[in-house]
Amino acid sequence: MIAYRICERKGEKLLTLFHAINGSREMPVGVWINADVKPVRDGSKNRAKEYISGFHCMTDIQEMRDFKRMFRKPRDLVLVECEVEGIRGKRNIAEQMSF
């Protein structure tokens, strides 16, 4: 299935927006990458909402274009077409943990 994700472009490199993959924000091109699916929190453990990590992508390119406009920090953001499998929608944490 084809989906789209937002990446930051720096020179010839594509970077993830937030979390690293195997210790690096650099996205390999033309290589199959498995998402690290686990419960995570951003920020304070007491105040941050828990969610399931993974690759955030959308199958509707227009929806992704609209979402991209929400980012205000000046960066060279690009939409990248990806081949994906095992895609799941966003759900609450209890539903996400019952694989």
N, C-alpha and C positions, 0 to 999 in steps of 0.2 A: 504494500500500500504506500502511496506517496503522501507525505506530510511536509510541513514547513516549520522551521524554527528560526529564531532570531539569533544572530551571532554578531559579535563585534569584529570588524575588520581592522587589522593593524598591519600595514604593508601587504605582504603576501599571505599573512596568517589569518585564520579564523579563530576567534576565542569565544568561550562560553561567556555568558553575561555575568554569572555569579559564582557557581560552585565549580571546583576543579574536577577533572576526570583523571584518575590515577596521579594526583598531585600536580596537574598542570591545567591551565585554562585553555591551552591550545587544542583545537579540534583537528584530529587527523582527517584528511580528505581521502575518499575512496577506500576506507577501511570500515569494517563492521565493528560497532562499539556496543557493548552490553551495558545497560543502565544499572547502576548500583541502587537497587530498590530497598529502601529501609526507612523507618521513621526518623525524622530530623526536626530540628527547630532552628530558627534564625533569631539571634539575639538572646535576651534573658530567658533562662529556663523557666522562671516563674511566670513571665508575661507572654512569651512567644507561643504562638499556636503551633502545635505539632502537625506535620503533614508527611506524606510519603514522597521520598526523593525519586528522581528519575529524570528522563529527558522531557522537557516541556515543548510540545509541538502541537500543531493544529492541522487538520486535513483540509480546511477551507482557507485558501490563500487570502481572500478578502478579509476574513475574520482576523487573520494574522497581521495583515496590513493595518487594520484598525487598532489592534492591540499594540503594534509597534509605535503608534503615535502617542501612547501613554508615557513613553520614556522621555524624560526631559533633559537628563544629563547629556551634554554635547559629546557624542561618540559617533563613529562611523558604523551604524547598525545596518545589517543586510539580512534579507530573507534568504534562507538556504533550503533548497529542495532536498529531502531525505527519503530514503526508502526505509520503512519501519514495519515492524510486526509486533504483535502482543500489545497493541495500544489499548489503553483503558481511559475512561473518562474520569474527571475529578469527582470524588465522593467524600463523605466525611471519614475521619480517621478510623472509626470502628469498622466501617465497610471495607476500607482499603486494606486493613490488616487481615481480613479473612480471605486469603488467596485460595 
